[in-house]
Amino acid sequence: MIDHTLLAPEATAQDVADLIGEARDLGVLAVCVSPSMLPIRPGGLVTAAVVGFPSGKHHSLVKGAEARLTVDQGAQEIDMVIDVGAAVAGDYNAVLADVLTVREAVGTDPVLKVILETAALSDEAIVQSALAAERAGADFVKTSTGFHPAGGASTRAVALMADAVGGRIGIKASGGIRTAQAALDMIAAGATRLGLSRSREVLEALPE
């Protein structure tokens, strides 16, 4: 259930190759990288890439084109960032339209994860944005980019998202999960996928 992640702007092709090697060694599900690092050869791992990252302030058509390009270059999963400002303003129709544009650009096959940037949102905005993403065809709603100054994942946000979508779509917790206990807490709150950049540290610290 882990997306082994490398999204640092200074990441090199060698860093991504090292990420893939570590991911294979750890036995995680997927590697998640920036779209400019594609195509990659993950050797049986799922390939995920981010879209509209990290601000979400890209035009929806640009997000759609970027998503289509990532799929053409081998991405099986897409982690897109919503227009967080639209969610803050309560314009959930704009959130829905943003997600729908990306979904229509790539079709039904790629897994679409929608990043809400929950640390910047009220509880109501988290719930309504999660529901809008679900209506637009998302397969997962996701907490965070890990780049927002307001913070990353929280168990409260995960629980709100899980309650809102009621098991109909997945919940990805990502952003600042650095310990085994934090990972276990996110799972207990309802996370069905974890985005980790320190996967080895987390996995090695888990109890037998």
C-alpha positions in Angstrom: 0.0 0.0 0.0 3.0 2.3 -0.3 3.9 4.7 -3.0 7.7 5.2 -2.7 8.0 8.8 -3.6 10.6 11.2 -4.9 9.4 14.7 -5.9 12.3 16.9 -4.9 13.0 19.5 -7.6 16.7 18.7 -7.5 16.1 15.0 -8.2 18.3 13.5 -10.9 17.8 10.5 -13.2 20.2 8.6 -11.0 18.1 9.5 -7.9 15.1 8.0 -9.6 17.0 4.9 -10.6 18.1 4.5 -6.9 14.4 5.1 -5.9 13.3 2.2 -8.1 16.0 -0.1 -6.8 15.1 0.6 -3.2 11.4 0.2 -4.0 12.0 -3.2 -5.4 14.1 -4.2 -2.4 11.3 -3.0 0.0 8.5 -4.7 -1.9 6.3 -1.6 -2.1 3.5 -1.2 -4.6 4.5 1.9 -6.6 7.0 4.6 -7.3 5.8 8.2 -7.6 7.9 10.7 -9.5 7.7 14.0 -11.3 6.4 13.8 -14.8 9.7 15.2 -16.3 11.4 12.0 -15.0 9.3 9.7 -17.3 9.6 7.3 -18.9 11.1 5.0 -16.4 11.6 1.2 -16.1 10.1 0.2 -12.8 10.4 -3.5 -13.3 7.0 -4.7 -12.2 6.2 -1.8 -9.9 3.3 0.6 -10.5 4.4 3.9 -12.0 2.7 7.0 -10.6 3.3 10.7 -11.5 2.1 14.0 -10.3 0.1 16.6 -12.2 -0.5 20.3 -11.5 2.1 19.9 -8.8 2.6 21.3 -6.2 0.4 24.4 -6.3 -2.6 23.2 -8.2 -2.8 26.6 -9.8 -2.5 25.3 -13.4 -5.4 25.7 -15.8 -7.5 22.5 -15.9 -6.7 22.0 -19.6 -3.0 22.2 -18.8 -3.5 19.6 -16.0 -5.4 17.4 -18.5 -2.6 17.7 -21.1 0.1 16.9 -18.5 -1.9 13.9 -17.3 -2.3 12.6 -20.9 1.4 13.0 -21.5 2.3 11.1 -18.3 0.0 8.2 -19.3 1.5 8.2 -22.8 4.9 7.9 -21.1 4.0 5.0 -19.0 2.3 6.3 -15.9 -0.5 4.0 -14.6 -1.5 6.3 -11.8 -1.9 10.1 -11.6 -1.7 12.2 -8.5 -3.3 15.6 -9.4 -3.5 18.7 -7.2 -6.8 20.6 -7.2 -7.2 24.3 -7.2 -6.9 24.7 -3.5 -8.2 28.2 -3.6 -11.4 27.1 -5.2 -11.9 24.7 -2.2 -11.1 27.4 0.3 -13.7 29.6 -1.4 -16.3 26.9 -1.2 -16.5 26.6 -5.0 -16.8 22.8 -5.1 -18.2 22.9 -8.6 -14.9 24.3 -9.8 -13.1 21.5 -7.9 -15.4 18.9 -9.6 -14.8 20.5 -13.0 -11.0 20.5 -12.5 -10.9 16.8 -11.6 -13.4 15.9 -14.4 -11.1 17.6 -17.0 -8.2 15.4 -16.0 -10.4 12.3 -15.8 -11.7 12.9 -19.3 -8.2 13.6 -20.6 -6.9 10.2 -19.6 -10.0 8.0 -19.8 -11.1 5.4 -17.2 -8.0 3.1 -17.0 -5.4 5.1 -15.1 -5.9 5.4 -11.4 -6.6 9.0 -10.5 -5.7 10.3 -7.0 -6.8 13.8 -6.2 -4.7 15.8 -3.7 -6.8 18.2 -1.6 -4.0 19.8 0.4 -6.1 19.2 3.5 -3.9 21.2 5.9 -5.0 24.4 4.1 -8.8 23.5 4.3 -11.6 23.6 6.8 -13.2 20.4 7.8 -16.2 21.3 5.6 -14.0 22.0 2.6 -12.2 18.7 3.1 -15.5 16.8 3.1 -17.1 18.6 0.2 -13.9 18.5 -1.9 -13.6 14.8 -1.4 -17.2 14.3 -2.5 -16.7 16.5 -5.5 -13.6 14.5 -6.5 -15.5 11.3 -6.1 -18.4 12.6 -8.3 -15.8 13.6 -10.9 -14.4 10.0 -11.2 -11.5 10.0 -8.8 -10.2 6.6 -7.6 -8.6 8.1 -4.5 -8.6 11.3 -2.5 -5.2 12.3 -1.0 -4.3 14.6 1.8 -1.2 16.5 0.7 1.6 17.4 -1.6 4.1 17.6 1.2 5.1 21.0 -0.1 2.5 23.3 1.5 3.6 25.5 4.4 0.4 24.7 6.3 1.6 21.1 6.7 1.0 17.6 5.5 -1.2 14.6 6.4 -3.2 14.4 9.7 -5.3 11.6 11.1 -8.2 14.0 11.4 -8.1 14.8 7.7 -7.8 11.2 6.8 -10.8 10.3 9.0 -12.9 13.1 7.5 -12.1 12.0 4.0 -12.8 8.3 4.8 -16.1 9.1 6.4 -17.1 11.3 3.5 -16.5 8.7 0.7 -17.5 5.7 2.8 -15.2 3.2 1.2 -16.4 3.9 -2.3 -12.9 5.2 -3.3 -9.5 5.0 -1.7 -7.8 7.3 0.8 -4.1 8.2 0.4 -2.3 9.8 3.3 0.9 11.6 2.2 3.1 14.4 3.5 5.2 14.3 6.6 4.7 10.6 7.4 8.2 9.8 8.7 7.7 7.1 11.4 6.1 3.7 11.7 3.7 4.9 14.3 2.5 7.8 12.1 1.9 5.4 9.3 0.0 3.0 11.5 -2.1 5.9 12.8 -3.0 7.0 9.3 -4.1 3.4 8.4 -6.2 3.3 11.6 -7.8 6.5 10.6 -8.8 5.1 7.2 -5.9 5.4 4.8 -5.7 2.7 2.2 -2.5 4.0 0.5 0.5 5.8 1.9 2.8 8.2 0.1 6.3 7.9 1.7 9.7 9.3 0.9 11.2 7.5 3.9 9.7 4.1 3.2 12.7 2.1 4.5 12.8 3.9 7.8 9.0 3.3 8.3 9.0 -0.3 7.3 12.1 -1.3 9.3 10.5 0.3 12.4 7.3 -1.7 12.2 6.7 -4.4 14.7 7.0 -8.0 13.5 
